[in-house]
Amino acid sequence: MTSRVASLVAGVRRRLDWRRRPQGELLLVVDRAGWILDEIADQLRAHLPQALRCRPVSAEWVRARGCTIHFVNRVWAWSDGPLDEVDDTNRLIGVWWHGRHDSPDPATQDALRRLGRLHHRFARLQASCSIARRTLEIAGVPREKIVTLPIGVDRRLFQPPPDDASRAAARRALGVPGQAVAVGCFQKDGSGWDDEAEPKLIKGPDILVDALAKLNARYPLHVVIPGPARGYVKKRLKAAGVPFSAPGMVPREALPRLYHALDLYLSPSRDEGGPAGVLEAMASGVPVVSSRAGIPADLIEPGVNGLLVDVGDADALAAAAAGLIDRPSVRAMLAEGGLASIAAYDWCVLGPRYAAELYAPVAGSRPVRESAP
């Protein structure tokens, strides 16, 4: 009886160990925070060819052999050690979402130093935009290792409102007065997950509030700021007397209705890997004014599908937004341009690109086993 029990226990352990050590799969390392990284992995899983056996995993869970591991979560850049436990039979793909080479942020500079030490471990490094690609090149990553691929948007979910009645209902649900100009910024701009979090200055929450205060002096403004960690923005908007709605963490399927309430979307970031909000706003038919950071610097053609301003310039952000508030016909033109250009960022289009440009070349390569220089 004891021998039988021992045999059963050993069998269970073998099965559990097999589950912990997948082989031959594409593993997407995410943070399990229920935010943008998980969304990216879910969209890739839905839009990659079925032949690519793909699953999201957490960084602590990876005990794989002979797999392609895509670090969607950039844990390897933000702390020492995450690559130490990765078996050298795996082929690794890193990602550089944001972190300019000239950033004054000490944490970013630490990450850049890790990048310089560790990039030899990766078969490929993904850059989400041209600025990120340039950062990788400056850090010494060979050009042939860099693949520029942006994040995408689910255009089946994010679409313009079907009619004026739907738009009016969305505004009423958020408490937007009838004649108010509804301006949105949906990005998480705190360093943590609650309203007491320190402001994440690379997201430009200070620039955003400065611009909104200027606009509120001229127009009947109503600001829409969903999401977690918006405490800094809420406190400053209250102090400036700017009306706003802050519905908190909104289920993804309910987000489109929030975009339907908007007249304008602002993206004030100093540094970016996305942001997803710009793509979602454009897909929802909302005109966008953005800083020249991240994907907008590649995607937006000023005067055609949106407007761009210099990074860190709250006056320029407010002035560009005011110009659109004063000219509804231009807002409509930019919204149409945004709808046309965002089609290339649909996950239905990007999924096959990730497969062909990022995963296929890596799957056919040998694992990198050499030690760090």
N, C-alpha and C positions, 0 to 999 in steps of 0.2 A: 504493500500500500504506500509506504514511504517512497519507494522507487517510482511508483506511478505518479505520485504528486510532484516529485522532483522533475520528472520528465515533462509533465504538463507545464510547470513553472518555466522550465527551460524553453519550451516551445513558445510560450507567451512572450518571453524576453526576446527570442529571435524575431518574432513578428513585430514587436515594438521597435527593435533595433532596425529592422528593415524599413519601417515607416519613418524612422528618424534619419535614415541614410538613403534617400531616393537616388536612383541612378538613371542617367540618360535623359533627364528632364530639363526643361527651362524653368528655373526658379526665379521668381521676382521678389526680392527682399524689400519689404515695406515696413511701416512703423505701427500698423494696427491702431492708428489714432482715429480712424473714421473720417479722415480728411483727404486732402488732394492726392497724397501718395497712394492710398488705398484705391481711390477712384481711377488713377492711372493704371494700376495693375488690373483692376476689374475690366476696364475698357480694352486693354491689351488682350486679356484672356478671352474676351468676347469677339475680338476682331482679328486675331491671328489665325492663320490656317490651322485646321484641326490636326494636321500632322505634327504640329509643334505641341507636344504635351507640356502644358504650362500650368503653374500654380503659384499663388502668392504665399510667401512664408515670412516669418519674423526673423530678424537677425540672430536672435538667441537660439532659434530652432535649427538652423542650417547645420546638418551633419551629412553632407552629400558626397558622392563619389561619381566622377565621370559626367557631371552635369554642366550646363551653361548657367551661370549665376549672374543675374542682372541686379546690381545694387541700386534699385530705384530710391531706396533710403540711403542717403550718403553717410552712413555711420562710419565708414572707414576714414572719412575726411575730418570728422569732428572729434575723434578720440583715438588714442593709441590702442591697438590690440584686436579690433574686429576681424582683421584678415588672418590673425595668427592661427585660428582654429580651422581655417578653410583648407580642406584636403587639396594637395597639389595635382590631383587628377582632374580637377574642375577647371573650366575655362571661364574667366571672369570678365564682366563688363561693368565699368564704373560710369557714373554720371556726374556732370558738373552743372547744377541748376543755376547757381549764382555765386558771387564772390569775386569781384573784379580784382585784377592784379594790383591796382592802386588804392584798394579799400583801406581806410584808416582803422577799421574794426580789428582789434587784436585777435579775436577768434577766427576771423577770415584769414588773417595772415598765418596763423597756426595751421589752418586747413590747407593753405597753399604750400606751406613747407611739407606737410604730409604728402600732398599731391606730388611734389618734386621727388620725394623718397620712394613713393609707392606706385607710381604710374607704370613701372616696368612689370608689375604683377598682372596687369590687365591686358587682355587681347584687344579690347576696344574701349574707348571712353566716349560717351555720348555727351554732346553739348546741345543745350536746348535752344540756343540762339547764336547769332554771330558774335556777340560780346563774350559769351561763355567760351566759344571756340577760340577767340583771340587770347583769352586768359589761359587756356590749356596750352596754346602754342608758346606763350611767354614762359610758362612753367616748365617748358622743355619736353612736352609730350610730342612725339613724332607725328607729323601731319597725317601720315597714312593710318594712324591709329584712331584719329578723331572722326566721329560720325555726327553730323549736325542733324538732329531730329527734334522738332518741337513737341510739346504736349498738344493734345487735341481737344475737341469739344463734341459732345453728343448732340447732333442736330436733330435727332428724333425727339429729344427732350426739350432742347432750347430752340424755340421758334417764336416769331412775332405773335402778338395777340391776334386771335382770329377776327375780332371786330372791336368797334369802339365800346360796346357794352362790356366786353370782357376787360378792357383796359380800365374803364370807369370802376368796375367792381374791384379790380386789384387795388386801385387807389383808395377806395373807400375802406377796404379791409385793413389798410395800413394807416388810416386816419389822415390821408393827404387831402388838404382842402382843395376845393374845386379849381381855383385859379392859381394854385401854387405851382412853382417849378420844382419838380421832383428830381433830385440829384442823388445818385447812388455810388457807393464804393463798398464792395462786398468782401474785400480781402481781410483775412485775419492779420491784424497789425500789432498784436501783443506777443511777448516772448513766451508766455505760458498759455493757459487755457481758461482762465477766469478773468473777471473784470479788474482784479488787482494786479494783473501782470504788467511788467514794465513794457513801455512802448518799444516796438521793434522798429528802430529808426530807418533801417534799410527799406521798409515799406512806406516810409514818408507820412506817418499819421500827423506829424506837426505841419507839414506842407499842406496836407489836405485841409486841416482845420483853418489854417491861415487863409487859404483860398476861399473856403466856404464862408468865412466871416466877411470877407470883402464882397462876395456875391450877395450875402444876406442884407448888406447895407443898400443894395440897389434893387433887389427883386424879392417877391414873396416866396422865399425858399422853403422847401421841406426836404430834409436829408434822410436817406434810407441806408442804414448800416447794420445788416444782419451779421450773424456769426459770433463766435466766441472771442474773448479777449479784446473787446472794444472799449474797455473802461476809460483809457486815456482819451479817446476821441469823444466819448459821451460826456466826460467831465468838462472838456474844453468847449464843446458845443453848448453845453448848459451855461457855462460862464460867459460865452459870447452871445447868448440869447438866440441861438439858431435852432429852430424847431426840427425835431428829428423823430424817426421811428427806429427802434432797435429790437427786432423780434427775436434776437438770440440765435441759437443753433436751429436751423430750419432743415427738415428732411429734404434730401436732394430733389425728390420728385415735386416738392412745393416751391423750389427756387424760381422756376420760370415765371410764376405769378408775380414775384417780387420785381423781376426785370420789367414785366408788363406795366408796372406802375410808373416807370421812370421816363423822364424827358431827356436825361443826360447821364452818362457814366464817366467818372473821373478815376484815373489811375496815377497816383502821385509818387510811385516808388523811386528810390534812389538806385536800387539794384534788384534784379528779378530773374527768375527762371521761367516764369509765365508772364503775367498772372492769368489764371484760369478765368477770372472775372471779366477780363477784356474780351476773351474769346466768346464767353457766354453772352455778354452784352451784345456783341456784334451779331451773333446768331439769333438773338432775340429782337433784332431791329432797333437797338438803342445806339445812338451816336456816341462816340468815345473821344475823350480828350485824355492823352496819356503822356507821361514823361518818356524820354528816349532811353528806356531801360527794357531789358528782356526781349520777349517776342514782339511787343509793339514796335520796337525800333526796326524790326525786319518786316513786319506785316503791314503797318500803317503807311499809306502814301498820303501825305498831308493834302487836304482839300479834295481827296477822292473817296477815301473810306474812313476818315477820322482826322484828328489833329494831333500833332506832337509838339511838346515844349521841352526846354532844357531841363535836365535833372536838377532838382533843388530849387526851382524858380516858382514860388507860390504866386507871385504877381502875374507871371506869364500864364500859369494854369487858370487863374481867375479871369484874366483878359480873354483867353481863348474860349472859355466857357461862356462868358458874357456875350461874345460875338455870336455864338450859336443860339443863346437864349433870345437875342434880339432878332435872329433871322431863322424863323421856323422852316422856310423853304430849304435853307442850307442844311439844317438838321436832317430833314427828310432825304436830301440828296446823299449825305454821308451815311445815313442808315442804309439806304439802298446799296451804296458802294460796299459797306461792311458785309451785308448779306451775300453779295456776289463773291467777295474775296475770302470769306470764311469757309467756303465750301472745300477748299484745299486742306483745311485743318480738321475736317470731319474725321472722327476715329475710323470710320469705314474706309477712308482713303489712307490714313496714316498706319493702320494696322498692317496692311501688306507691305508698306515701306519699311516698318520696323523689321518685319520678317526678312525682306530681301537685302536691306542695307546694313542691318545691325546683327541679326541673329544668324543668318545663313553663312556669312563669312567666318563667324566665330565658331559655329558648329563644325566647320570643316578644318579648323586649325588645331594645332597641338596645344595642350596646356602649357602655361608658362611656369617653368620650375626654377629658373635661375634665381639666385639670391640677390638681395638688394645691393646696389653698388656702395 
